[in-house]
Amino acid sequence: MATIKDIAERLGISVSTVSKGLNGASDISESLRQTVLDTAVELGYTTKQMRGRARRKLCIFVENMECETPEQFGYDIILGFRQSAFRRDCDVTVTPVTPAFQSAEKYDTYMLKNGYAGAFLLGLALQDEWISQFRSTSIPTVLLDNYIKKNPAVSYIGTDSFEGIDDAIEHLTGLGHTRIGLINGSRNSMISDQRWQAYADSMTAHGLPFSEDTMPYAYFVPEAAKPHVDKLLSMGITAILCGNDLIASGVIAECRARGVRVPEDISVIGFDDIPISAKLDPPLTTIRQDRIELGKCGFYALNSLIDHVPISKTLLRPQLIVRGSTGPACNPG
């Protein structure tokens, strides 16, 4: 394990200067401080605070995910993480990030200079700057719905999309639906790609027809449904799976605007079971992710990585919640 002396020798500066760089002293230049941090990361240096068990500092980074109120998807995930961290006497900071933030701040050096022992990341996209940095990081890191191969310092947690989508299609086929579409979430999202593949696999397994046209990508917002509903209806689709509950709420709204009845004319299924699902008209059939438990799993995985247990993947089982937005196919076959 590298020491402050090792960093000083590598850079040809004094131990005291390295200490100033690691601790944010104001009497050295920012460029030298960054060099010290970069070298510390390169050599695998960790602070006593990062190594110790007492009052571990952990960070939750959030991008492209609403989490401020109980109605929003990320709220319960963060709550579950905080609940578990509190029991282990850990301090948790929630930090919003953007692509610009990631370009300006290297992940490892940001963690090091702030004394974080590990991080849980929510909502990152596949093209984000930090995703490539996670391939070589030695900082314990847990990603929701993103996976990094062959790095024992990084773990992936999520809900089994393949089981969830298959449960939904089994439910629909039991109601006589054979023409089933999928309005997916955003491109450049691993979870969208998984749900695309889960839909294709389940439709194939059930001997049902599908094509690129029946499974469009959109965005994880209600408005994303608008350009796709007419097209799917014109293809004779009798049931629509959605990448999340917000898309599903948009599908129901668009159908109502066109005089298409849910579920009499078309069935709709969401994904997540956020609080609005039960309040929609009709109440939404959806695939539940237990977000409190996802947060708890995020903490347990991160705590294990910090303790040098190299967890790769943790997947929770989904649960199909049947409500009023699904019914028998109007024209089965």
N, C-alpha and C positions, 0 to 999 in steps of 0.2 A: 504494500500500500504506500502510495507516494506521501511525502511529507513536505512541509513548507520549505525545508532546506533543499529538497530535490527541485522544487520549482525555481528557487533562487539560483541554484547552480545552472539549470537549463537556460535561464534568461541572463545570467551574469549580473544579477542585482543582489542587494542585501536581503536578508531574511525579514528585516523590519519593513522594507518596502513591499515585499510580498504580502506580509500581514496587513499592511495598509490597503493593498489592492483587494484582498479578500474580505476586508471588513468595512469597505466603503469610506475610508478616510478622505478628507477633502483636500489634503495637501499633496496629492499626486494627480497627474493628468488623467483624463478619462481614457485616452488612448492606451496609456500604460496599465491602467486598471483593467481594461478589456483584454490586454495581452496577458496579464496575470491570470485572469479568469479562464481564458482560452487554454492556456498552458496547464492550469490546474485540471481542467476537464480532460485534456489530452493525456495527462499522466495518471488519471484516475484518482485524484485527490478528493477526499470528502472531509467536511468539518466534523468536529466532535458532536455538534448538534444534529447533523444528518445521520451520524452513526449511532447515537445514543437512543435509548428507549424513552427517556423522560421527556414529556412535552414535545413530542415530534411535531414538526410543522409540515402540514400537507396542503396542497393547493388543488382546487378544482378549477380547470380552465373551461370556459363555455363559449362556443361559437355557434351562431345560427340556431339557437334554441332558446325558447322563452321559458323562464323559470322563476319569475318573481311572485306569482300568485298560485294558489292551489289548483286553479283551473288549467294551468299550463303544463305541458308535457314534462319539462325538466324539474319542476318543483319537488315532486315526491322523490325523484332520484337523488337530488341533493340532500333532501331531508333524511332519507335512509342512510346515506353516507355519513352525514353529521351525527346521527343517532349512534351509529356504530363507533365513530371516532371518539365521541364523548365518553363512551364506556372505556376506551383505552387511553383516556387522558391526552388526546391529540388536539392540536390547534388546527383549524381548517379555515383557509382563505378561499373565497370564490372570486375569480378574476376573469372578466370578459376578454376575449381575444379576437382579433381580426386578421385578415391576410397581411395588412400593413404592419401590425404589431409583430407578427411572426417573421416578417422580412427584416424588421429592425432589431429584433432580439433573438439571439440563438437560444434554443431551448435549454441546453445544458448549462450555459453560463447564467441564464436567468434563474434557473433553479439554484445554482451554486451561490450566486451573490445574495439571494434572498433566504438562504438557509433551509430550503425545503427538502425534506427527506424523500418525497415522492409526489406524484400527481395523478389525478383522475381527469380525463379529458372527454368532453361531451360535444358532439356536433361538428367535428372537423370533417372537411371534405378531402377526397383522395388527392386533389391537386395542391393542397396546402403545403407551405414550406416546411412546417414541422414534421409532416408525415415522413418525408425523406430522412430527416434527422433522427427519427425514432429507430431507424435501422441500425444505428451504431451507438445510440445512447447507452450509458451504464446507469442512468438514473432510474430507479423503480417507477414504472409508468403503466397505468391501466387505461385502456381505450374502450369507450362504449361504441359498439358496432363498427370497429375498425381493427384490422388484424395486421400485425407485422411478423413476417416469417423469421425464424432462426435467431431471434434475440431474446435470451432468457431474462432480460430486464424488463420486457414489455409483455403485458397480458391483455387479452381481449375478453370482454363480457358482453352478453346480449341475451336476447330471447330467440328461441329456435323458430326462425321464419318458415322453414320447410315443414315442420310439424303444424304450425299455425295455419299456413295457407292450405295445406292438405286437409286439415280439419274443416276449414271453411268450404272447400270444394266438395268434400263428402257430405256436408250439411246441404249444400245446394243440389247436388245430384239426387239426394234423398227426397228433395222436393220436386224432382222432375226436370231440373235445369240441365241443359246440355250445351247451351251457347252462353258461355261465361267470359266476360272481359275483365281486364285489370287496368285501372288507371294508377300508374306507379308514381313514386316520388321523384326526386331530382336525379338527373344524371350526375356522374362524378361522386356518387354515394355508394359505399359498399353495401349498405342495407337495401338500397333500391335494386342493386344488381342481384342480391340474394333473393329478393322477393320476385323478381323477374324470373330467375331460374327456378324458384320454388313453384311458381305458377306453371311454367312450362313442364316441369317434371310431373306435377300432379295431374295436369290435363292429359299428358301422355299416358300416365298410369291408369287413368280412368277411360282412356280411349276416346277423348273428346277433341274436337277440332279447335285449333288456335293458329294465329299467325302474328307477325309483327304488328299488324293493324289492330289486333284485339288487345294489345298490351303496351299502350303508349306510355312514355315517360312524361311527367308533368313537374309539379312542385308541391311541397308539403303545405299548401294553403288552399282554402275553399275555392278561390277564384280559378285555380288550376283545372277544375273540372269543366269549365265552360266550353272550351274548344273541342272537347272530346265526347261529350254526352250525345250530341246529335249524330256523330259518326257511328258510335257504338250502337245506338238505337236503330240507325238505318241498316246496320249489318244483321239485325235480328237478334242482337244480344238480349237475353232475358234476365241476366244478373251481372252486377258489376262489383268486383273486389276493388278496394282502394288501398293505397299505400299508407294512409293514416286516416284517423277519424275526421280531420279537417277537410280532406279531399272528399270524404263521404258526405259530409254536411253540405258541401258544394254541389255534389251530384243530386242530393235530395232537393236542394233549392232549384237547380236547373230543371229537374224533372217537373217540379210543381209549376214553374213558369211556363212549361210547354204543355201542361194539362196531362202529364204522364203520372199515373198513380203509383205510389210506393206503399206496399209491395204488390198490389194487384197487377200492375203492368210490368214492373221491373223490381227485382230485389237488389238490395245494396248492403254490402258488408264493409266495415271499417277495420282499422288495426290500431290498437293501443288501449282503448277503453278509457279515454280521458273523461272528466266529469260531464262535459256537454253531451256525451253520447246518449245517456239515459234521458236527457231533456229534449232531444230532437223530436220532431213530429214527422213520421213515427219514430219512437225510440230505436236507436241504432243497434243492430246485430254487429258484433265486433269481436276481434281477437285481442284478448286482454294481455297486456304486459304488466306484471306486478312491479311497478316502478320503485316502490319502497324497497322491495327485495333486490332489485337491480342495484340501487344505491348501496345497500348493505354488502352485496357481492363485490361491488367496486372497492369498498374499503377492505374486505377480507382478502381479496386478491392483492391489493396494494400492500397491505400489512405483511402478507406472505412473501412478496417480492423483496421487501425491505429486510425480511429475515432470511433471505437467500433461498426461498422455495420457488423454483422457476415455473410458475403456473402459466400454461399456454392459453387455454380457452375455458370459459365458464359460460354455459348456456342454460337459461331458465326455460322451463316448459311453459308454453302459452296456454290460454284457456278460452275456448269459444263461448261467448256470451250471446245467447239467442234472445233477441227482442223482436220488435214489431216490424222491422224493415225488410224482413225476408218472409217469403210465402211461396206457395206452389207456382210453378211456371205457368204463365198464361197460355203459351203455345208449346208445350213440351215436345221434345223430339228433335 
